[in-house]
Amino acid sequence: MRAVIQRVIKGQVSINKVVKATIENGLVILLGIEKEDTRDKADHLAKKVANMRIFGDQDGKMNLSLLDIGGKAIVVSQFTLMANTNKGNRPSFIEAAPPEIASILVDYFIEKMNTHGVVTQSGEFGAHMLVEIHNDGPVTVLLDI
């Protein structure tokens, strides 16, 4: 399971020019699922993301979590995070979980984020989306679980 976590002042997902999700002051999470990923990994990742201290405190130090600031999240499923580029110029996605497995784990991750107290929206699994990310900082963290 791989996630690109981006601290944002605004994030939005649109599908066919219709806004599906929008937040201010929170995280946009690009989430890739591998064949071998499990609910336990999703649990661990959701807890880590909800509690990750990447927001500034009164002194500007990254000491606050998404929970501390009452921030929200948008999760965007992105199988291309599983790209293997070791050979040639065309990425291989052979390690990405098939849609019937990945969609279940993405939904489960979103559910766990909400359970941890983070209001979490999402894009639409398998859809062509326009993702707007107004990265704050910029702060971007890559997590491999």
C-alpha positions as CSV (number, residue, x, y, z in Angstrom):
1,M,0.0,0.0,0.0
2,R,1.4,3.3,-1.0
3,A,0.1,6.8,-0.3
4,V,1.2,10.2,-1.3
5,I,0.0,12.6,1.4
6,Q,-0.2,16.3,0.4
7,R,-1.0,19.0,2.9
8,V,-3.4,21.4,1.2
9,I,-5.2,24.7,1.7
10,K,-7.7,23.5,-0.9
11,G,-8.3,20.2,-2.6
12,Q,-11.0,19.2,-5.1
13,V,-12.0,16.3,-7.3
14,S,-14.2,16.7,-10.3
15,I,-15.6,14.1,-12.6
16,N,-17.1,15.2,-16.0
17,K,-17.0,18.9,-14.7
18,V,-19.1,17.9,-11.6
19,V,-17.4,18.5,-8.2
20,K,-17.4,15.2,-6.3
21,A,-15.3,16.3,-3.3
22,T,-13.9,19.5,-1.9
23,I,-12.0,20.5,1.2
24,E,-9.9,23.3,2.7
25,N,-7.1,22.8,5.2
26,G,-6.4,19.2,5.2
27,L,-4.9,16.4,3.2
28,V,-5.3,15.0,-0.3
29,I,-4.3,11.4,-0.2
30,L,-3.3,9.6,-3.4
31,L,-3.7,5.9,-2.6
32,G,-2.3,2.9,-4.5
33,I,-3.1,-0.7,-3.6
34,E,-0.9,-3.7,-4.3
35,K,-1.9,-7.3,-4.8
36,E,-0.7,-8.3,-1.4
37,D,-2.3,-5.5,0.6
38,T,-4.7,-6.3,3.5
39,R,-7.2,-4.6,5.8
40,D,-4.6,-4.6,8.5
41,K,-2.3,-2.5,6.3
42,A,-5.2,-0.1,5.6
43,D,-5.9,0.1,9.4
44,H,-2.3,0.9,10.1
45,L,-2.1,3.5,7.3
46,A,-5.3,5.3,8.3
47,K,-4.1,5.6,11.9
48,K,-0.7,6.9,10.7
49,V,-2.2,9.4,8.4
50,A,-4.8,10.7,10.9
51,N,-2.1,11.2,13.5
52,M,0.8,12.4,11.3
53,R,2.1,15.7,12.6
54,I,2.6,17.7,9.5
55,F,0.6,20.9,10.3
56,G,2.1,23.9,11.9
57,D,1.6,24.9,15.5
58,Q,1.6,28.5,16.8
59,D,5.4,28.6,16.3
60,G,5.2,27.3,12.7
61,K,6.7,23.9,13.7
62,M,5.1,20.7,12.3
63,N,3.7,19.5,15.6
64,L,0.0,19.1,14.8
65,S,-2.0,16.3,13.1
66,L,-5.0,16.4,10.9
67,L,-7.0,15.5,14.0
68,D,-5.5,18.4,16.0
69,I,-6.5,21.0,13.4
70,G,-9.9,19.5,12.6
71,G,-8.9,19.1,9.0
72,K,-10.5,17.0,6.4
73,A,-9.2,14.6,3.7
74,I,-9.9,13.5,0.2
75,V,-8.8,10.1,-0.9
76,V,-8.1,9.5,-4.6
77,S,-7.4,5.9,-5.7
78,Q,-4.4,5.9,-8.0
79,F,-3.1,2.5,-9.3
80,T,-0.3,4.4,-11.2
81,L,1.5,4.7,-7.8
82,M,2.3,1.0,-8.2
83,A,4.2,1.6,-11.4
84,N,7.5,-0.3,-11.9
85,T,9.8,1.6,-14.1
86,N,12.9,-0.5,-13.8
87,K,12.8,-1.8,-17.4
88,G,12.2,0.2,-20.5
89,N,10.2,3.3,-20.9
90,R,6.7,2.0,-20.3
91,P,5.7,1.5,-16.7
92,S,4.5,-1.9,-15.6
93,F,1.5,-2.1,-13.2
94,I,1.6,-5.8,-12.6
95,E,1.9,-5.4,-8.8
96,A,-1.2,-3.2,-8.6
97,A,-4.2,-5.0,-7.1
98,P,-7.0,-5.8,-9.6
99,P,-10.0,-3.4,-9.4
100,E,-12.3,-5.9,-7.5
101,I,-9.7,-6.0,-4.6
102,A,-8.4,-2.5,-4.8
103,S,-11.8,-0.8,-4.7
104,I,-12.8,-2.7,-1.5
105,L,-9.5,-1.7,0.3
106,V,-9.8,1.9,-0.8
107,D,-13.4,2.1,0.6
108,Y,-12.2,0.4,3.8
109,F,-9.3,2.9,4.2
110,I,-11.8,5.8,3.8
111,E,-14.1,4.1,6.4
112,K,-11.1,3.8,8.8
113,M,-10.2,7.5,8.3
114,N,-13.7,8.4,9.3
115,T,-13.6,6.1,12.2
116,H,-10.5,7.9,13.4
117,G,-12.4,11.1,13.4
118,V,-11.3,12.5,10.0
119,V,-14.1,13.6,7.8
120,T,-13.0,11.9,4.5
121,Q,-14.4,12.3,1.0
122,S,-13.2,10.6,-2.1
123,G,-13.1,10.6,-5.8
124,E,-14.7,7.7,-7.8
125,F,-12.8,4.5,-8.2
126,G,-11.8,3.9,-11.8
127,A,-13.2,7.2,-13.1
128,H,-11.2,9.8,-15.0
129,M,-10.9,12.6,-12.4
130,L,-9.6,16.1,-12.4
131,V,-7.7,16.5,-9.1
132,E,-6.9,20.0,-7.9
133,I,-4.2,20.1,-5.2
134,H,-3.3,23.5,-3.7
135,N,-0.2,22.1,-1.8
136,D,0.6,24.1,1.3
137,G,4.3,24.4,2.0
138,P,4.7,22.4,-0.2
139,V,4.4,19.5,2.1
140,T,4.3,16.0,0.5
141,V,5.0,12.7,2.3
142,L,5.3,9.3,0.7
143,L,4.2,6.3,2.8
144,D,4.8,2.7,2.0
145,I,3.1,0.3,4.3
